[in-house]
Amino acid sequence: MAAPEPGLPLAVSLANLRALLDAGDANAAEALGAIAAATDPARTHRVDALQRAIDAFDFEAAIALIDAWVAEDPAAGDHAA
């Protein structure tokens, strides 16, 4: 599975990142980089937490962080955004 393309809506990018993590795909770090580059400053704490989990190869924790982000942030859960 390839890393998400730049410019995708946040919800789609997070869903793609979640799928990469679920598959244990090494492209997860690259996908997170694309998300980080497009993320507004109000969400940087979420990206930082994801980065720490991915750096530690704790993909289960990263998936849980994505799930929490999607549940708490309407833009992250709206695939049409």
PyMOL commands that set and color helices and strands:
alter all, ss='L'
color gray80, all
select helices_A, chain A and resi 10-22+28-38+41-55+59-72+74-77
alter helices_A, ss='H'
color red, helices_A
deselect
rebuild
show_as cartoon
